[in-house]
Amino acid sequence: MVHWSAEEKQLIASVWGKVNVEECGAEALARLLIVYPWTQRFFDNFGNLSSPTAIIGNPKVRAHGKKVLTSFGEAIKNLDNIKGTYSKLSELHCEKLHVDPENFRLLGDILVIVLASHFGRDFTPACQFAWQKLVGVVAHALARKYH
Amino acid sequence: MVLSANDKTNVKGVFGKIGGHAEEYGAETLERMFAAYPQTKTYFPHFDLAKGSAQVKGHGKKVAAALVEAANNIDDIAGALSKLSDLHAQKLRVDPVNFKLLGQCFLVVVASHNPSLLTPEVHASLDKFLCAVGTVLTAKYR
């Protein structure tokens, strides 16, 4: 089980409390598809991903980004049992979606950058530590049921 | 990976905007890297890593200068950083994985100070550039 200090929990909660899940989620997923274009391989049915503008404006990207970040919210509500929270999603990503877990790490890093751009100096080094830890734990939990 | 003409323009644009703040960004990048990835501190047992450390500031200045040099010679990063590449291979031997961590922190610094500068396209170009720098610095490792 992952240990979270009181400070880490507070840093995570205070950032999360100010996050617009729909906007941040959409932006994070769009950036993933733009910065690491090979990740588009999972979204053949999303329509037009032909340019950064197309990706950012794509309604399926926005909707899926919101879905992904909403799920993050579940992890934050259950910091002491992230493994359990993501158990079924892990199986899904392995068995049905066939997503290389490296992609979870890439998305996690992008999310941290998106948060930094939204929160500026308030996204302190201590904050970044807590969030890098969180995205790492989430990525690990999502990869845990792979076989 | 190859930097396109657009990538090069974007990267030069970023460093042009950062201008005189490069040294400050370098120091903050290191500060964030040591905080977010404590294992990176193992390369600096001889440093005072407390907040505001003069040694970290000094080293951040060096790191920033190298990135600026690479950006200014973006058509030949390997040439521009050849001596640094030798240094990392022969003396410093920083594990290659750490360049990605430094890159992540540099992006966070740019994002937190200039959110409007780091558009998705510029983000992509800068990420590629930082990867290219890391590749050059580890090219002679074996």
Interface residues (C-beta under 8 A of the other chain):
Chain A: A30 R31 I34 V35 P52 I55 I56 D109 V112 I113 V114 A116 S117 H118 F119 G120 R121 F123 P125 A126 Q128 F129 Q132
Chain B: E31 R32 F34 A35 A36 Y37 Q104 C105 L107 V108 V109 A111 S112 H113 P115 L118 T119 P120 E121 H123 A124 D127
